[in-house]
């Protein structure tokens, strides 16, 4: 609500978002080089991460660090993640698009109404691999995704429905004690894709009705609006 509906300025920035943004820049460089027919050199990918992190680190508002944590330590976490990616990633047969923005109409499954609001977003990459059309989605996470997350995450169904892709390849950079790069190839049935759109319609209806409620949980810890929400 605070960001997308009210357009409020953030009170601070989450270290996870800073690291995640920089990691996305590094992976975008990797796939852009592939798209151009070039072999991504580790030094170029790591430089993209380092430059992006340094640029994010000096932006306002300030990054909210945990007690005793430093920006240098946070940056080093990202270095380990990119190293894990480079050591384990398998290049697709062909890269079709990188950081590709999209927008589309939202049709309510129950009523057939075309909403005034459009669904907008950006695919991290779209590729062809082993004869299949694949949407790549990059994530940074503190732990491995659970089976329930992998089965029910709405983004997968929406991305597959928007593109008609054969699958969504979730590429997770995991900030465990030893950094890991884990890949999940996910497919949603047509029923699941329709259900995801139905959830979007329900959320839009709630926003129109002014129904905003606090959703306390793990994300509150470094939420950029936690003081206002808590007040």
N, C-alpha and C positions, 0 to 999 in steps of 0.2 A: 504494500500500500504506500509506504513512505516514498519509495523511489519512483515506482511506475505510475501511480495514480496521483499523488500529491506533488511529485517532483521535488521532494525535499533534499537538501544538501546532506551528504553523509557527515557524521560526527567524527569519524576516523576511517581508516581503511584496514581491512582484515589482512593479516600476513599471508593467509592461505590464498586469498585472491591475488595478492601481489606475486607470489610464487607461481600460482596457476597461470596468470597472464603471461609471465615471462616464459614459462615452459611451453605454452601454446605458440608463442612467437618462434621458439626454437623448432618445434615440430612443423610449423608452417614453412619455415625455411627449408627443412628437409624435403618436404613434399613438393615445394615450388621448384627446387633444383631438379628433382626427378621429372617433374612436368616439362621442364626445359630440356630434358634429355641428358642431364649432367649427373655425375656421381656425387652424392652429398659427402663432403669431407667432414670428419668429426670436428675439425677446428672451426669450420664455418658455422656449423650447427651450434657449437658451444659458444661461439662469439655472439650469435644471435640471441642466445639466452642471456649472456652476461650483459649485453647492451640493453636489452629489454628490462632486465631486473634493475640495473642502475638507473634507468629512466623512471621506472615505477617508484623506486625508493625515495626519490626527491620530490615527488608530486605531493600536492596538498589534497585533502587533509593528511596528517601524519599517520604512519602505520602503527597500529596498536599491538605492541609486542608483549609477550608474557614476561613475568618477572625473571630477570637474568638472561633473557633471550636478546640476541643482537641481530642486526640486519646481515652481518657477515655470516653468522651461523645459518640464518635462513637461506641466504644465497648458496651456501655450501650444500644444503639439503637438495636444492634444485640441481646443482651440478651432479650430484650422485644420481638423481632421477634421470637426467639426460644421458648420463653414461650408461645407465641400465637400458634405456631405450635404444641407444646406438648399438649396444652389444647384442640385443635380442630381436630387433625389428626385422621383419622380412618385407622387402620392397614389393609392392603390387606390380602387376603386369603393365598397367598404364594409369597415370594420374589424369583425371578429367578436369578437376577444379579444386582450388584451395581457398579456404575462407570465403565461400560462396554464399552471398546473401540471398534470401528468398522471402517472398510474401505470397499469401494465398487466401482465398475466401474460406470462411468457416461455415459449414452447413450443419445445422443442428440435426442429429440423426433421428430425433423423435418427432420434430415438427416440419422439417424440411426448410426452416427459415435460414436465409443467408444473413449472417450477422453483419452489422455495420462495421464492427471491428475486424481487422485482418490478423491472421497469424503470421508473425514475422520472426525471422531468425537468421542463422548462418550455419552452414555445414562446415566443419573443420576441413574435410576433404571428401571428394567423391572419386572413386577409382573403379577400374575394372580389374578383377582378379580371378583367375581360373574360370573365365567365361561368365562371371557373375558381376552384376552392378552392386557396388558396396559403398555405403556411407560410413566414413570414419568419424568417430566421436572420441575426442581426447579428454581424459579426466585425470585430475590429481586427487588423491585420497589418502587419508591417514591410515586406512586399513583396507583389506580386501573387501570387495562387494559381496554381500550375502546372496544366497540363492533367491530370496524373496525380492531383493533389489533387481537382480538380473531378470527375474520373471515378470515383474510388474512395472518397471520404470516406464513412465508414460512417454518420455522423449523418444524411445526406440520406436514405439508404435506410430507416433506422429511423423517421425522422419521417414520411416518406411512407407507410410501412406502418402506423404507429400511427393516423394521421388519415384515410387514404384520400384524401389531397389529390392534386390533379392535378400539382402540382409544388412544389418547395421553392425559394424565392427567396433566394439567398445574397447579402447586402448587405455588402460588404467596405469598411471604412474603412482606407485604406492609408497608412501613415506614411512615404511616400517624401518626397523633398526638397520636392516640391510635393504637398500632401495630395490624395488622390483618393478618390472614392466610386465603386465598381465593383459592378455588379449581374450576377449569373449566375442564370438560370432553369434549374434542374436537375431531371431526371426519372430515376428508377431503374426498371428492369424488375422484374417480380415475382420473377424469379430473383435479381436483385441484392438485393432486399429480404429474401428468405429467407436469402441468404448473410450479410447483415449480422446477422441474428438468430443464425445459426450461430456467428459470431465471438463474440457476446455469451455464448452457451452455453459455448464453449470457454474464455473468460476466467473465467467462474464456476467451471468445473471446475478450472482451474488454481489459483484462489484457495482452493477447498476443499482441494486437495491441498497447499497451502502452497508452491506454486511461484512464488517471487518472484525475479526476476533483474534486475540492473542493465541499464538501457537507455540507454546513453550517447548523447548527441547535443546538438543546439543548445539544447534546453530546460534542460540542466544549468546553464547560465550563471547564471540567476536563480531556479533551483528553490528553493522554500521549505524543502526538506529536504536540500539538497545536502551539508551537513556530516555529517549522520547517515548518509546513503547512502554517502558517500565514506569514512566511518570504518570 
